[in-house]
Amino acid sequence: MGARTMNITLDRTIGSIVADDYRAAAVLTAHGIDFCCKGGRTVEEVCRTKGLDPAALGREIEESLARDTHEGEDLVQWSLGRLVDHIESVHHRYVEARIPVLKQFLEKLCQVHGDRHPELFQIAAEFDGCASAMAVHIKKEELVLFPFIKQLEKAATEGTAAPHPHFGTVNNPVSMMMEDHDAEGERFRRIARLSYGYVNPPDGCTTYSTAMAMLKEFEADLHRHVHLENNILFPRAVALEKQLNNA
């Protein structure tokens, strides 16, 4: 979904905001605002109860909807450093922000709907596995692989020799990261099957529909994230290292 604006007035109900764009749910949940069972309350009422500034809450929701993905730009032309920074600031931070919200939603769904929809327990378990794997994956990239890719680009710019990392060649961490990508892609194919394509059942509540929409968005973001790394960043880093070593 691209950037958009939302008219958040004092008399607007919390439930209608989430119905308009499910992505607002993450902001409301972070402030402990129940948009499901108590979705009929107005922005003014909720902010008064929680001691929040309505204008600040509105801005926070608007910012969450205006998440910048640069989808229209030709990222192939970007420097490796800029691409790395983009992946970290857009995709890694997105994963870290969404995981606790989704875990909370899925836990609630298991408690409320688990007896009628036992597949929710499997979905929650799969997502817990994803959360753990992605936390480790992101750390490996940000602490090891990405800094090395920036060093490669710096060496090319300055005309110096390629750095020699403890892991031998950039191909080694790249291969590991790509295996992780395959595993998480497969995991989300299982989640999509278990949720019947992220469908909210007839007896589902607002939290159910929001969780399904967020899982679908999480998978879509994962696909963009993996595409940027597997198809653009990694091949260019491998080629650059080879070029520097042959110079």
Secondary structure, DSSP 8 states (H G I E B T S, - for coil): ---------TTSBHHHHHHH-TTHHHHHHHTT--SSTTTTSBHHHHHHHHT--HHHHHHHHHHHHT----TTS-GGGS-HHHHHHHIIIIIIHHHHHHHHHHHHHHHHHHHHHTTT-THHHHHHHHHHHHHHHHHHHHHHIIIIIHHHHHHHHHHHHHT------TTSSTHHHHHHHHHHHHHHHHHHHHHHHHTTTT---TT--HHHHHHHHHHHHHHHHHHHHHHIIIIIIHHHHHHHHHHHHH-
